[in-house]
Amino acid sequence: MIYTLKFGKKFDREFSKIDKSISSQIVKKLARLKENPQSIGKPLLHTKPTLWEFKTGVYRVFYLVQEPMKEIWLLSVKHKDEYDDYIRRGFSKDVSEF
């Protein structure tokens, strides 16, 4: 089953600022993600709702899988150094965009 990708405003802003070589790698992974969201990412079990991430170079793409609706909500693209701060403080605001 193919999932629909939904892009948050923050994701769009951050994605437009990263290097083209990294963004093209992310686009390739997003194509795979649409077919099976569990195939390339991993769940961050200490988050509610369960946040997922996949890695591309030094960047992390954060998303939520909405099974009943067959949607993937793309929340943010962060440098790996910003990972902890985003998990602790940032992602719940991004979820409210949807």
TALIN-V903254 format. One record per residue. N is the residue number from 1. RES is the residue in one small letter. SS is DSSP state (alpha for helix, beta for strand, coil for the rest). Layout:
n & res & ss
N & RES & SS
N & RES & SS
This chain:
n & res & ss
1 & m & coil
2 & i & coil
3 & y & coil
4 & t & beta
5 & l & beta
6 & k & beta
7 & f & beta
8 & g & coil
9 & k & alpha
10 & k & alpha
11 & f & alpha
12 & d & alpha
13 & r & alpha
14 & e & alpha
15 & f & alpha
16 & s & alpha
17 & k & alpha
18 & i & coil
19 & d & coil
20 & k & alpha
21 & s & alpha
22 & i & alpha
23 & s & alpha
24 & s & alpha
25 & q & alpha
26 & i & alpha
27 & v & alpha
28 & k & alpha
29 & k & alpha
30 & l & alpha
31 & a & alpha
32 & r & alpha
33 & l & alpha
34 & k & alpha
35 & e & alpha
36 & n & coil
37 & p & coil
38 & q & coil
39 & s & coil
40 & i & coil
41 & g & coil
42 & k & beta
43 & p & beta
44 & l & beta
45 & l & coil
46 & h & coil
47 & t & coil
48 & k & coil
49 & p & coil
50 & t & coil
51 & l & beta
52 & w & beta
53 & e & beta
54 & f & beta
55 & k & beta
56 & t & beta
57 & g & coil
58 & v & coil
59 & y & beta
60 & r & beta
61 & v & beta
62 & f & beta
63 & y & beta
64 & l & beta
65 & v & beta
66 & q & beta
67 & e & coil
68 & p & coil
69 & m & coil
70 & k & coil
71 & e & beta
72 & i & beta
73 & w & beta
74 & l & beta
75 & l & beta
76 & s & beta
77 & v & beta
78 & k & beta
79 & h & beta
80 & k & alpha
81 & d & alpha
82 & e & alpha
83 & y & alpha
84 & d & alpha
85 & d & alpha
86 & y & alpha
87 & i & alpha
88 & r & alpha
89 & r & alpha
90 & g & alpha
91 & f & alpha
92 & s & alpha
93 & k & alpha
94 & d & alpha
95 & v & alpha
96 & s & coil
97 & e & coil
98 & f & coil
